[in-house]
């Protein structure tokens, strides 16, 4: 009977024969070792650990450094003076980081316009001299700002990430470089003859002439003073943007919003993507954190010559007022300052239910009254209950109002024609305490600070304020 050997058996015997032949020809077994050993180059590559999450192509100006994993995220030498953006995740830092020079790279899920606007406001409120402001135009792919403070100069660069990075949840790459201030060599004096420097000599050197030309164009547009700003319905609100949509403000609020806009305390609307940053968006809800910034900025503007009436923004407090607002937030100083002044309920006022501030939540009507009225009265608020609110305001929904707002609401009624409720919401028998406040209504509440005839209005401030010139 004919037996046919299985295919696998034949293949095995063939391989065995080949190996025996190699053993016979190479007594030291090196042929077999070379045959079965891994590619040494492949093995070397497999043992190399990436130094950071950011893998950028080295083009001669790479900002990545070859550091170990622990060194790549060590910010112990990074100056505390420099504000960091949240939410953003550190990707890499330059080797040789010191308290005088260095560079770090972060990635954030937020769009460029939002980060730029927040940084612009944060730098201004923290007392930085802005040498070159961000370009706040909508749908930009890159933007850079340069600022100085306390003999330190920083460059903050923002770049839109590729679609591949966006798939991982990141939209913007944020680079912060810093070095000692050199008034004669910063980008603001680019027209002066300077010795030729390499990128290693100057952390802020432009990558190419196209970028340098864009910086010059941005500076020229920013340094051109608008004409008749004080009398314009779209009054200047920052160094780079003017509101272009104030015509959309409800008619009954237009005068209030227009007057307050001239004071330079209102900020553009950036809560949604693809919205031009010259938009005020008057009918959109305002967030709690943004109104906190407006409120403290307005109070300090109105009382710029009265230090005892100013509210100081907090800096690195021992006890944060809320668990969800950290020191990296652009709104931290304002929120913490209002909390430390006792103007907003928090853990500092021994209100255990106020552990979270919810900075991105819409501001409610009862919140606006609770925060603003104490800055009008400047004294202890009167006792009030639901019946007092029903008898004074006549609100049918008085039982829906948070108890913490009752005193402020009753005091606001005593302010007569200057009440915040009347100015922002008009006559109503339904307060709707949980209803979100619009940006126009919030601005209108800031038109007047004072109580029972003793106060000051936005037009009066505009006449004497340097910012309105």
C-alpha positions as CSV (number, residue, x, y, z in Angstrom):
1,X,0.0,0.0,0.0
2,X,1.4,3.4,-1.0
3,X,1.8,5.9,2.0
4,X,1.8,9.6,1.2
5,X,3.6,11.7,3.8
6,X,1.7,14.7,5.2
7,X,2.9,18.1,3.8
8,X,3.9,19.4,7.3
9,X,6.2,16.3,7.9
10,X,8.0,16.9,4.6
11,X,8.5,20.6,5.4
12,X,9.9,19.8,8.8
13,X,12.4,17.3,7.4
14,X,13.5,19.8,4.9
15,X,14.2,22.5,7.5
16,X,16.0,19.9,9.7
17,X,18.3,19.0,6.8
18,X,19.1,22.7,6.2
19,X,20.0,23.3,9.8
20,X,22.3,20.2,9.9
21,X,24.1,21.4,6.8
22,X,24.7,24.8,8.5
23,X,26.0,23.0,11.6
24,X,28.4,21.0,9.5
25,X,29.8,24.0,7.7
26,X,30.1,26.4,10.8
27,X,31.3,24.6,13.9
28,X,30.9,27.7,16.0
29,X,27.2,28.0,15.3
30,X,27.5,31.7,14.2
31,X,25.5,31.0,11.0
32,X,22.5,29.8,13.0
33,X,22.9,32.7,15.4
34,X,22.9,35.2,12.6
35,X,20.0,33.4,11.0
36,X,17.7,33.5,14.0
37,X,18.8,36.7,15.8
38,X,16.8,39.9,15.6
39,X,17.8,42.9,13.4
40,X,20.2,44.8,15.8
41,X,18.9,48.1,14.4
42,X,15.3,47.1,15.0
43,X,16.2,46.0,18.5
44,X,17.8,49.3,19.2
45,X,14.8,51.2,18.0
46,X,12.5,49.2,20.2
47,X,14.4,50.1,23.4
48,X,14.3,53.8,22.7
49,X,11.6,55.5,24.8
50,X,9.9,58.7,23.5
51,X,10.8,61.6,25.7
52,X,7.5,63.3,25.4
53,X,3.9,62.9,24.1
54,X,4.7,65.5,21.4
55,X,6.6,64.1,18.4
56,X,7.6,67.0,16.2
57,X,9.8,66.9,13.1
58,X,13.2,68.4,13.7
59,X,13.5,71.3,11.3
60,X,16.3,73.1,13.0
61,X,14.0,75.1,15.2
62,X,12.5,72.2,17.1
63,X,11.2,73.2,20.5
64,X,11.4,69.6,21.8
65,X,14.4,68.5,23.9
66,X,15.8,65.1,24.5
67,X,14.9,64.6,28.1
68,X,14.0,61.7,30.3
69,X,10.3,61.4,31.1
70,X,10.6,62.9,34.5
71,X,12.7,65.8,33.3
72,X,10.3,66.5,30.4
73,X,7.5,67.5,32.7
74,X,9.5,69.1,35.6
75,X,8.3,72.7,36.0
76,X,9.9,73.3,39.3
77,X,12.1,76.0,37.7
78,X,9.3,77.5,35.7
79,X,8.6,81.0,37.1
80,X,5.4,81.3,39.1
81,X,4.9,84.7,37.7
82,X,4.0,83.3,34.3
83,X,0.3,82.4,34.1
84,X,-0.5,78.9,32.8
85,X,-3.6,78.0,30.9
86,X,-6.2,75.4,32.0
87,X,-7.2,73.1,30.6
88,X,-3.9,72.3,28.9
89,X,-1.6,69.3,29.3
90,X,2.2,69.8,29.4
91,X,4.0,68.0,26.6
92,X,7.6,69.0,26.9
93,X,10.0,71.5,28.3
94,X,13.4,72.6,27.0
95,X,16.5,71.2,28.6
96,X,18.4,73.6,30.9
97,X,15.2,75.2,32.2
98,X,16.0,77.9,34.8
99,X,14.1,80.6,36.5
100,X,15.4,83.1,33.9
101,X,15.2,81.3,30.6
102,X,13.2,78.4,29.2
103,X,10.5,77.1,27.0
104,X,7.6,74.7,27.5
105,X,4.9,73.2,25.2
106,X,1.3,72.4,26.1
107,X,-1.7,71.1,24.3
108,X,-5.3,72.1,24.9
109,X,-8.7,71.0,23.7
110,X,-9.8,74.7,23.5
111,X,-9.6,76.7,20.2
112,X,-7.0,79.4,19.6
113,X,-9.4,82.3,19.9
114,X,-10.6,81.3,23.4
115,X,-7.1,80.8,24.7
116,X,-5.8,84.0,23.2
117,X,-8.7,86.0,24.6
118,X,-8.3,84.5,28.1
119,X,-4.6,85.1,28.1
120,X,-5.0,88.7,26.8
121,X,-7.3,89.5,29.7
122,X,-5.2,87.5,32.3
123,X,-2.0,89.3,31.3
124,X,-3.7,92.7,31.5
125,X,-5.3,92.0,34.9
126,X,-2.0,90.6,36.3
127,X,-0.1,93.8,35.4
128,X,1.9,92.6,32.4
129,X,3.0,95.2,29.8
130,X,1.7,93.8,26.5
131,X,4.4,94.5,23.9
132,X,2.7,92.5,21.2
133,X,-1.0,91.5,21.7
134,X,-2.6,88.4,20.3
135,X,-4.4,88.5,16.9
136,X,-8.0,87.9,18.0
137,X,-9.4,87.5,14.5
138,X,-11.7,84.5,14.0
139,X,-10.6,81.2,12.4
140,X,-6.9,82.0,12.7
141,X,-4.3,79.2,12.7
142,X,-1.5,80.9,14.6
143,X,-1.3,83.8,17.1
144,X,1.4,85.1,19.3
145,X,1.7,87.6,22.1
146,X,4.8,89.1,23.9
147,X,4.6,90.7,27.3
148,X,7.0,91.8,30.1
149,X,6.8,92.1,33.8
150,X,9.4,92.4,36.6
151,X,12.4,92.1,34.2
152,X,10.9,89.0,32.6
153,X,9.8,88.8,29.0
154,X,7.5,86.0,27.7
155,X,6.3,85.0,24.3
156,X,3.1,82.9,24.1
157,X,2.6,81.2,20.8
158,X,-0.6,79.4,19.8
159,X,-0.9,77.1,16.8
160,X,-3.8,75.1,15.4
161,X,-3.1,71.4,15.4
162,X,-3.7,69.0,12.6
163,X,-6.8,67.0,12.1
164,X,-5.0,63.9,13.4
165,X,-4.3,65.7,16.7
166,X,-7.9,66.9,16.9
167,X,-9.0,63.3,16.7
168,X,-7.3,62.8,20.1
169,X,-9.1,65.8,21.6
170,X,-6.4,68.4,21.2
171,X,-7.0,71.5,19.1
172,X,-4.2,74.0,20.0
173,X,-0.5,73.8,20.7
174,X,0.6,76.4,23.2
175,X,4.3,77.3,23.6
176,X,5.6,79.6,26.3
177,X,9.1,80.9,26.1
178,X,10.7,83.4,28.6
179,X,13.9,85.3,29.1
180,X,15.1,88.4,30.9
181,X,13.7,91.6,29.5
182,X,15.8,93.4,26.9
183,X,14.1,96.6,25.9
184,X,16.4,97.2,22.9
185,X,15.9,93.7,21.4
186,X,12.3,92.8,21.9
187,X,9.9,92.5,18.9
188,X,8.4,95.8,19.6
189,X,11.6,97.5,18.5
190,X,12.2,95.4,15.4
191,X,12.8,98.5,13.3
192,X,16.0,99.3,15.2
193,X,19.3,97.8,13.9
194,X,20.2,94.8,16.0
195,X,23.2,92.4,15.9
196,X,22.4,89.2,14.2
197,X,21.3,86.5,16.6
198,X,20.6,82.8,16.3
199,X,17.4,81.2,17.7
200,X,19.6,80.0,20.6
201,X,20.5,83.6,21.4
202,X,17.0,84.9,21.4
203,X,14.1,82.6,22.4
204,X,11.6,85.0,20.7
205,X,13.3,85.1,17.3
206,X,10.7,84.7,14.5
207,X,11.0,81.4,12.6
208,X,10.9,83.1,9.2
209,X,10.5,86.4,7.5
210,X,6.8,85.7,6.7
211,X,6.1,85.4,10.5
212,X,8.1,88.6,11.2
213,X,6.1,90.5,8.5
214,X,2.8,89.3,10.0
215,X,3.9,90.5,13.4
216,X,4.7,93.9,12.0
217,X,1.3,94.1,10.3
218,X,-0.4,93.1,13.5
219,X,1.5,95.8,15.5
220,X,0.6,98.4,12.9
221,X,-3.1,97.6,13.1
222,X,-3.1,97.6,16.9
223,X,-1.1,100.8,17.3
224,X,-3.5,102.7,15.0
225,X,-5.8,104.5,17.3
226,X,-9.5,104.4,16.2
227,X,-11.1,107.7,15.6
228,X,-14.0,109.0,17.8
229,X,-14.0,105.9,19.9
230,X,-15.6,107.5,22.9
231,X,-18.6,108.6,20.8
232,X,-18.9,105.4,18.8
233,X,-21.7,102.9,19.5
234,X,-19.1,100.2,19.1
235,X,-16.7,101.6,21.7
236,X,-13.2,100.1,22.0
237,X,-13.1,97.2,24.5
238,X,-9.6,95.9,24.1
239,X,-6.3,96.6,22.3
240,X,-7.3,94.6,19.2
241,X,-11.1,94.3,19.0
242,X,-14.2,96.4,18.8
243,X,-17.8,95.2,19.1
244,X,-19.5,95.1,15.8
245,X,-22.9,93.8,16.8
246,X,-24.1,96.3,19.4
247,X,-27.1,97.0,17.1
248,X,-28.4,93.6,18.2
249,X,-28.8,94.8,21.8
250,X,-32.5,95.1,22.8
251,X,-33.6,98.7,22.4
252,X,-34.3,99.2,26.1
253,X,-30.8,98.2,26.9
254,X,-28.8,99.9,24.1
255,X,-28.0,103.1,26.0
256,X,-26.8,101.2,29.1
257,X,-24.7,98.7,27.1
258,X,-23.2,101.4,24.9
259,X,-22.1,103.5,27.8
260,X,-20.6,100.5,29.7
261,X,-18.8,99.3,26.5
262,X,-16.9,102.6,26.4
263,X,-15.2,101.8,29.7
264,X,-13.3,98.9,28.3
265,X,-14.4,96.3,30.9
266,X,-16.5,94.1,28.6
267,X,-15.0,91.2,26.8
268,X,-15.8,89.5,23.5
269,X,-18.0,86.4,23.3
270,X,-15.9,83.3,22.9
271,X,-18.1,80.5,24.3
272,X,-18.7,79.0,20.9
273,X,-16.3,78.1,18.1
274,X,-16.2,80.0,14.8
275,X,-17.5,83.2,16.3
276,X,-15.6,86.3,15.5
277,X,-14.0,87.8,18.5
278,X,-15.3,91.2,17.7
279,X,-18.7,90.0,18.6
280,X,-20.4,91.0,21.9
281,X,-23.3,88.5,21.4
282,X,-25.6,90.6,23.6
283,X,-28.4,88.0,23.7
284,X,-26.3,85.0,24.6
285,X,-26.2,83.9,28.3
286,X,-23.2,85.1,30.3
287,X,-21.2,82.6,32.4
288,X,-20.7,83.0,36.1
289,X,-16.9,83.4,35.7
290,X,-17.2,86.1,33.0
291,X,-19.6,88.2,35.1
292,X,-17.3,87.9,38.1
293,X,-14.5,89.4,35.9
294,X,-16.8,92.2,34.6
295,X,-18.1,93.0,38.1
296,X,-14.7,93.3,39.8
297,X,-13.3,95.3,36.8
298,X,-16.3,97.6,36.8
299,X,-16.2,98.2,40.5
300,X,-12.5,99.1,40.4
301,X,-13.0,101.3,37.4
302,X,-15.8,103.3,39.1
303,X,-13.8,103.6,42.3
304,X,-10.3,104.0,40.8
305,X,-9.6,106.9,43.0
306,X,-11.1,105.3,46.2
307,X,-8.8,102.4,47.3
308,X,-11.0,101.6,50.2
309,X,-13.8,100.7,47.8
310,X,-11.8,98.6,45.5
311,X,-11.8,94.8,45.5
312,X,-8.4,93.2,45.2
313,X,-7.9,90.1,43.1
314,X,-6.5,87.3,45.1
315,X,-3.0,85.9,44.4
316,X,-2.1,82.4,45.5
317,X,-4.3,82.2,48.6
318,X,-3.7,79.6,51.3
319,X,-7.4,78.5,51.1
320,X,-9.1,78.5,47.7
321,X,-12.7,79.5,47.9
322,X,-13.9,76.8,45.5
323,X,-12.8,73.3,44.5
324,X,-13.4,73.8,40.8
325,X,-11.5,77.1,40.3
326,X,-7.7,76.7,40.4
327,X,-5.0,79.3,40.3
328,X,-4.3,78.7,36.6
329,X,-7.8,79.9,35.5
330,X,-8.0,83.4,34.0
331,X,-10.9,84.1,36.3
332,X,-9.3,82.8,39.5
333,X,-8.2,86.2,40.8
334,X,-11.6,87.8,40.3
335,X,-13.6,84.9,41.7
336,X,-11.3,84.4,44.7
337,X,-11.3,88.2,45.3
338,X,-15.1,88.4,45.4
339,X,-15.3,85.3,47.6
340,X,-12.7,86.7,50.1
341,X,-14.7,90.0,50.1
342,X,-17.8,87.9,51.1
343,X,-19.7,89.0,48.0
344,X,-20.4,85.6,46.7
345,X,-21.3,82.6,48.9
346,X,-18.4,80.1,49.3
347,X,-16.5,77.9,51.7
348,X,-15.0,81.1,53.1
349,X,-18.4,82.2,54.3
350,X,-18.9,78.9,56.0
351,X,-21.5,77.8,53.5
352,X,-20.7,74.1,53.2
353,X,-23.1,73.8,50.3
354,X,-20.9,76.1,48.1
355,X,-18.0,73.8,47.4
356,X,-18.2,74.4,43.6
357,X,-18.4,77.7,41.8
358,X,-19.3,76.2,38.4
359,X,-17.5,78.9,36.4
360,X,-18.9,77.9,33.0
361,X,-22.5,77.7,34.1
362,X,-24.9,80.5,33.1
363,X,-25.3,83.3,35.6
364,X,-28.8,83.3,37.0
365,X,-30.9,86.4,37.8
366,X,-30.7,85.7,41.5
367,X,-26.9,85.4,41.3
368,X,-26.6,88.8,39.6
369,X,-28.6,90.5,42.4
370,X,-26.8,88.7,45.2
371,X,-23.3,89.7,43.9
372,X,-24.0,93.2,42.6
373,X,-26.3,94.8,45.2
374,X,-23.8,94.8,48.1
375,X,-21.5,96.9,45.9
376,X,-24.4,99.4,45.6
377,X,-25.4,99.7,49.3
378,X,-21.9,99.4,50.8
379,X,-23.5,98.4,54.1
380,X,-25.2,95.5,55.8
381,X,-28.3,94.3,53.8
382,X,-31.7,94.6,55.4
383,X,-33.5,91.5,56.8
384,X,-36.0,90.1,54.4
385,X,-38.2,87.0,53.8
386,X,-40.4,85.8,51.0
387,X,-43.4,87.9,52.3
388,X,-41.2,91.1,52.1
389,X,-40.4,90.3,48.5
390,X,-44.0,89.7,47.6
391,X,-45.1,92.9,49.2
392,X,-42.3,95.0,47.7
393,X,-41.7,93.6,44.2
394,X,-45.0,91.8,43.9
395,X,-43.2,88.7,42.4
396,X,-45.6,85.8,42.0
397,X,-42.7,83.4,42.1
398,X,-41.1,84.7,45.3
399,X,-41.1,81.2,46.8
400,X,-38.7,80.0,44.0
401,X,-36.0,82.5,45.0
402,X,-32.9,81.2,46.8
403,X,-32.9,82.4,50.5
404,X,-29.4,83.9,50.0
405,X,-30.8,86.3,47.4
406,X,-33.7,87.7,49.5
407,X,-31.8,90.4,51.4
408,X,-30.1,91.7,48.2
409,X,-33.3,91.7,46.3
410,X,-35.1,93.6,49.0
411,X,-32.3,96.2,49.2
412,X,-32.4,96.5,45.4
413,X,-36.1,97.4,45.6
414,X,-35.2,100.2,48.1
415,X,-32.9,101.7,45.4
416,X,-35.9,102.8,43.4
417,X,-35.3,103.8,39.8
418,X,-31.6,102.8,40.1
419,X,-32.4,99.2,40.9
420,X,-30.6,96.5,39.0
421,X,-33.7,94.5,38.5
422,X,-35.6,97.4,36.9
423,X,-32.6,98.4,34.7
424,X,-31.7,95.0,33.5
425,X,-35.0,93.2,33.3
426,X,-37.6,96.0,33.3
427,X,-41.0,95.8,35.0
428,X,-42.1,92.3,35.8
429,X,-44.2,90.4,38.3
430,X,-42.3,87.2,37.5
431,X,-38.7,87.4,38.6
432,X,-37.8,84.0,37.2
433,X,-34.8,83.7,39.6
434,X,-33.2,80.7,37.8
435,X,-33.4,82.2,34.3
436,X,-30.0,82.8,32.6
437,X,-28.9,86.4,32.4
438,X,-27.9,87.7,28.9
439,X,-24.7,89.5,28.3
440,X,-26.6,92.7,27.5
441,X,-28.5,92.4,30.8
442,X,-25.3,91.8,32.7
443,X,-23.7,94.9,31.1
444,X,-26.7,97.0,32.0
445,X,-26.4,96.1,35.6
446,X,-22.9,97.6,35.6
447,X,-24.2,101.0,34.3
448,X,-24.7,102.4,37.9
449,X,-23.0,101.8,41.3
450,X,-24.6,103.5,44.3
451,X,-27.6,103.6,46.6
452,X,-30.6,105.9,46.9
453,X,-29.2,108.8,44.9
454,X,-25.6,108.6,46.1
455,X,-23.8,106.9,43.3
456,X,-22.1,107.2,39.9
457,X,-23.0,106.2,36.3
458,X,-21.0,104.9,33.4
459,X,-21.2,108.2,31.4
460,X,-19.8,110.0,34.4
461,X,-16.9,107.6,34.6
462,X,-16.3,107.8,30.8
463,X,-15.8,111.6,31.0
464,X,-12.8,111.3,33.3
465,X,-11.4,107.8,32.5
466,X,-8.2,107.6,30.4
467,X,-9.5,104.3,28.8
468,X,-12.4,106.2,27.2
469,X,-10.1,108.6,25.3
